[in-house]
Amino acid sequence: MASSRQIVNDLRAQAAALDGRHVQGSMMDGACRSMRRGADEIERLLDDLTYLRGFAELVREEDRA
């Protein structure tokens, strides 16, 4: 299974590859915008998760003290 970071990179690479192109007569700008927003949201969630893991570690250390 791909990591979240790999998914973010894949979404950004796909968006860059399709940006400004037509596929079966449709511009892909909307799809590219959605892929970039998805990548941004995954990154935001990863940052939140990192913050929460750090906080949980601090709480555990306080409980041990």
Secondary structure, DSSP 4 states (H G I P E B T S, - for coil): ---HHHHHHHHHHHHHHHTT-EETTEE-HHHHHHHHHHHHHHHHHHHHHHHHHHHHHHHHHHHH-
